Amino acid sequence: MATKSINPLKMRHQRLRKKVAGTPERPRLAVHFSGKNIYAQVIDDEAGKTLASANTTEKDLSGKGTRANVETAVKIGKALAERAKAKSINKVVFDRGGFIYHGKVKALADAAREGGLEF
């Protein structure tokens, strides 16, 4: 009988989500990196609503040669911080989505901090 294997990334994300939840006062900044794109959103988990988002599939953030790398992660982090600040969101909880806090994840988080978000 074959056992169902669980993706290690999903396991890490489930373990992380036990401890991290977004509230109206301090929403959750969730990030996801696919092979080609970067997605980031600010979520109020109590209401189940996305308050602000930015990703590389948007026309103004995508361009020729846009890839899921550190340089693009910085652009996404800054754009998300601007959009969150426009909706008067200053403090967030960072949800790295099971990804290791290094490289692209760290670059996005640092850019969001530079943009004015606190976490």
C-alpha positions in Angstrom: 0.0 0.0 0.0 1.5 3.3 -1.1 1.6 6.1 1.4 0.7 9.7 0.4 3.8 11.9 0.7 3.3 15.5 1.7 5.4 18.3 0.2 8.0 19.5 2.7 7.1 23.1 1.8 3.5 22.5 2.7 4.5 20.9 6.0 6.6 23.9 6.9 3.9 26.3 6.0 1.3 24.4 8.0 3.6 24.4 11.0 4.2 28.1 10.6 0.5 28.9 10.2 -0.3 27.4 13.6 1.6 30.3 15.2 0.9 33.2 12.7 -2.5 34.7 12.1 -3.6 38.1 10.8 -5.9 40.3 12.7 -7.5 43.6 11.7 -5.0 45.5 13.8 -2.0 43.5 12.5 -2.7 41.6 9.3 -0.6 38.8 7.9 1.9 39.5 5.0 1.9 36.2 3.1 4.5 35.5 0.4 4.6 32.8 -2.3 7.3 32.1 -4.9 6.5 30.0 -7.9 9.1 29.1 -10.5 8.5 32.3 -12.5 6.4 34.6 -10.3 6.3 36.3 -6.9 3.1 36.9 -5.0 2.6 38.9 -1.8 -0.5 39.9 0.0 -1.7 41.4 3.2 -4.5 39.4 4.7 -7.0 39.9 7.6 -7.6 36.2 8.6 -10.5 37.0 10.9 -12.5 38.6 8.1 -11.0 36.4 5.4 -10.2 39.4 3.2 -7.1 40.4 1.3 -6.4 44.0 2.1 -3.5 44.7 -0.3 -1.6 42.6 -2.8 1.3 42.8 -5.4 2.6 40.2 -7.8 4.7 39.9 -10.9 1.7 39.0 -13.1 0.4 42.6 -12.9 1.0 44.8 -15.9 2.8 47.6 -14.1 5.0 45.2 -12.1 5.8 42.7 -14.9 8.1 43.5 -17.8 10.3 41.8 -20.3 12.7 39.6 -18.4 10.8 39.7 -15.1 11.8 36.6 -13.1 11.4 35.3 -9.6 14.7 36.7 -8.3 16.0 39.0 -5.6 15.7 42.1 -7.7 12.1 41.5 -8.5 11.4 40.6 -4.9 12.6 44.0 -3.9 10.2 45.7 -6.4 7.2 43.6 -5.1 8.1 44.4 -1.4 8.2 48.1 -2.1 5.0 48.0 -4.2 3.1 46.1 -1.5 4.3 48.5 1.3 3.0 51.4 -0.7 -0.4 49.8 -1.2 -0.6 48.8 2.4 0.4 52.3 3.6 -2.3 53.8 1.3 -4.9 51.7 3.2 -3.3 52.9 6.5 -1.7 49.5 7.4 1.5 50.0 9.3 2.1 46.8 11.3 1.9 43.3 9.8 2.9 39.8 10.8 5.3 38.1 8.3 4.3 34.7 6.9 7.2 33.4 4.8 4.9 30.6 3.5 7.3 27.8 4.4 10.1 29.3 2.5 13.5 29.7 4.2 14.2 33.3 5.3 17.0 33.8 2.9 17.6 35.4 -0.5 14.3 36.4 -2.2 12.2 36.1 1.0 14.6 38.3 3.0 14.9 40.8 0.1 11.1 41.1 -0.1 10.8 41.5 3.7 13.6 44.1 3.9 12.0 46.1 1.0 8.6 46.1 2.7 10.3 47.3 5.9 12.0 50.1 3.9 8.6 51.0 2.5 7.3 51.6 6.0 5.8 48.4 7.2 6.6 47.2 10.7 7.1 43.5 11.6 
